[in-house]
Amino acid sequence: MAFLYVHALTDRRILTWTVNGRRIQSVPVGSIFAVGERRAEAPHVSEEELRFQHRVVAGIASRVPAILPARFGSLIEDKTLEAIVRQSASVIDEAMTLVRGRAQMTLRTASKPGRRVDPTTVSARTRGAHVTGKQYLELLRQRNSPPLSSRLESAIARTSGCVVAERRQTTPAGNVAVYHLLNRADVEEYRRALGAVDGLALSGPWPPFAFVPELWS
């Protein structure tokens, strides 16, 4: 039984290379490639292994137009990997199209998010009232996209000309991470548009970690 520890899926084959004595290779799976290591078991979670995986994924991203990073611990038997890719072909293709030629910038706030829509109220608001599909989707967007202060929202709005897609997430500490996907060529313009904003920490460009569909469940 053959296993591959998957670091990422890509739209192009890359040459095999070695990182810290570990052989990273491309394995064709249908029309895409799984890039990873042949090994019998997944690595144990540690800061060293997390940094290693990030280094490998960043190296892969620098070599291909489109990359979908795998989550840590994605040790998959070859036949299972083939089945996942086959069953999720349309989702993978859509995600590859979204991230192709693009990178992720990450904004982290030092303040708590604004008022967020309670998921239990979405259906309650629509019950007994005429709500259009657009209004319902907006309620869902508010539920899943924690708002920030008007000052921070205004600052982020200055980058709208560069941003292709946005994701937001409330962190365990109660702050907000804002992930922006943009064309790699627009990174410097994005930085200039945002400028220095008190209460926002900017990092990147990174591989598009926040824009990968859930494939391994």
C-alpha positions in Angstrom: 0.0 0.0 0.0 1.5 3.3 -1.1 1.0 6.5 0.9 1.8 10.1 -0.1 2.2 12.9 2.5 0.5 15.7 0.5 1.8 19.2 0.9 -0.2 20.7 -2.0 -2.2 20.1 -5.2 -0.9 22.0 -8.2 -1.8 22.6 -11.8 1.7 21.8 -13.1 4.3 19.2 -12.5 7.4 20.4 -10.7 10.9 18.8 -10.7 11.7 16.7 -7.7 13.9 18.5 -5.1 15.2 17.7 -1.7 14.5 19.8 1.5 16.4 18.8 4.7 17.1 15.4 3.1 13.4 14.8 2.4 12.5 14.2 -1.3 9.6 16.3 -2.5 8.0 15.0 -5.7 5.0 15.6 -8.0 2.6 12.7 -8.5 0.0 12.9 -11.3 -3.6 12.5 -10.2 -6.0 12.9 -13.1 -5.3 16.3 -14.7 -3.5 17.8 -11.6 -0.5 16.9 -9.4 -0.2 16.1 -5.8 3.2 17.3 -4.4 4.5 15.6 -1.4 6.7 12.9 0.2 6.5 9.2 0.2 6.4 8.1 3.9 4.7 5.6 6.1 3.3 7.9 8.6 2.4 11.6 9.0 4.8 13.8 11.0 4.1 14.6 14.6 2.8 18.1 15.2 5.7 20.4 16.3 6.9 23.9 15.5 9.7 22.4 13.5 7.4 20.4 11.3 4.9 23.2 10.9 7.8 25.5 9.8 9.1 22.8 7.4 5.7 22.3 5.8 5.3 26.1 5.4 8.7 26.3 3.8 7.9 23.4 1.4 4.5 24.9 0.4 6.1 28.3 -0.2 8.7 26.6 -2.4 6.0 24.8 -4.4 4.0 28.1 -4.8 7.1 29.8 -6.3 7.3 27.1 -9.0 3.7 26.9 -10.2 0.9 29.2 -11.4 -1.8 27.6 -9.1 -1.5 25.8 -5.8 -3.9 24.5 -3.2 -2.0 23.9 0.0 -3.0 20.7 1.9 -3.7 20.9 5.6 -1.0 19.5 8.0 -1.2 15.8 8.4 -2.6 14.9 5.0 -1.1 11.4 4.7 -3.2 9.7 2.0 -3.2 6.3 0.4 -2.8 6.6 -3.4 -6.2 5.0 -4.2 -8.0 7.3 -1.7 -6.2 10.3 -3.1 -7.3 9.4 -6.6 -10.9 9.0 -5.4 -10.9 12.4 -3.6 -9.6 14.1 -6.7 -12.1 12.4 -9.0 -15.1 13.1 -6.8 -14.0 16.7 -6.2 -12.8 17.5 -9.7 -15.2 20.4 -10.4 -14.4 21.9 -6.9 -10.7 21.6 -7.4 -10.9 23.0 -10.9 -12.8 26.0 -9.7 -10.4 26.6 -6.8 -7.4 26.3 -9.1 -8.9 28.9 -11.5 -9.5 31.2 -8.5 -5.9 31.1 -7.1 -4.0 30.8 -10.4 -1.4 33.6 -10.6 -2.5 34.9 -7.2 -1.2 35.2 -3.7 -2.7 35.8 -0.2 -2.2 38.8 2.0 -3.2 38.6 5.6 -4.5 41.4 7.9 -4.8 40.8 11.6 -6.6 43.1 13.9 -5.7 44.1 17.4 -9.3 44.9 18.2 -12.5 42.8 18.8 -14.9 42.4 15.9 -18.1 44.5 15.6 -21.6 43.1 16.0 -22.0 39.8 14.3 -25.1 38.2 13.0 -26.1 35.2 15.2 -26.5 32.1 13.0 -29.7 31.2 14.8 -31.3 34.5 13.8 -30.9 34.1 10.1 -33.8 31.7 9.7 -35.8 33.6 12.4 -35.5 36.8 10.5 -36.7 35.2 7.3 -39.6 33.4 9.0 -42.9 35.0 8.2 -41.3 37.7 6.1 -40.7 38.2 2.4 -36.9 38.0 2.0 -35.3 38.0 -1.5 -32.5 35.5 -2.3 -30.0 38.4 -2.3 -31.1 39.6 1.1 -30.8 36.0 2.5 -27.3 35.7 1.1 -26.3 39.0 2.6 -27.5 37.8 6.0 -25.3 34.7 5.6 -22.4 36.8 4.5 -22.8 38.9 7.7 -23.0 35.8 9.8 -19.7 34.4 8.4 -17.8 37.6 7.9 -17.2 39.4 11.2 -17.3 43.2 10.7 -14.7 45.6 12.0 -14.8 49.2 13.1 -15.7 51.8 10.5 -12.1 53.1 10.6 -10.6 49.7 9.8 -13.3 48.9 7.2 -12.5 52.2 5.5 -8.8 51.4 5.4 -9.5 47.9 4.0 -11.8 49.4 1.4 -8.9 51.3 -0.1 -7.5 48.0 -1.3 -10.7 46.9 -3.2 -9.1 47.7 -6.6 -6.5 44.9 -6.0 -8.6 42.3 -4.1 -10.1 39.4 -6.1 -11.6 37.6 -3.1 -11.8 38.0 0.7 -12.3 35.7 3.6 -12.6 36.6 7.3 -12.2 34.6 10.4 -12.5 35.3 14.1 -9.4 34.0 15.9 -9.4 32.1 19.2 -8.3 35.3 20.9 -11.4 37.0 19.6 -9.7 39.2 17.0 -10.2 39.1 13.3 -8.0 37.8 10.5 -8.8 39.2 7.0 -7.5 37.2 4.1 -7.2 38.9 0.7 -6.5 37.1 -2.6 -4.9 39.3 -5.3 -2.8 39.0 -8.4 0.8 38.4 -7.6 1.7 41.5 -9.6 -0.5 43.7 -7.5 1.2 43.0 -4.1 3.1 46.3 -4.0 0.1 48.3 -5.2 -2.0 46.6 -2.4 0.6 47.6 0.2 0.6 51.2 -1.0 -3.2 51.4 -1.0 -3.5 50.1 2.5 -0.6 52.2 3.9 0.2 52.0 7.6 -3.0 51.6 9.7 -2.9 51.5 13.5 -4.6 48.3 14.7 -3.9 46.3 11.5 -0.9 44.0 11.1 -0.1 43.1 7.5 1.8 40.0 6.3 2.4 38.2 3.0 2.4 37.4 0.2 1.6 33.8 1.1 0.3 30.8 -0.7 -3.5 30.9 -0.8 -4.1 28.9 2.4 -7.4 30.6 3.2 -8.9 29.9 -0.3 -8.6 26.1 -0.3 -11.8 24.0 -0.4 -12.2 21.3 2.2 -11.1 18.1 0.4 -9.7 15.7 3.0 -12.7 15.1 5.3 
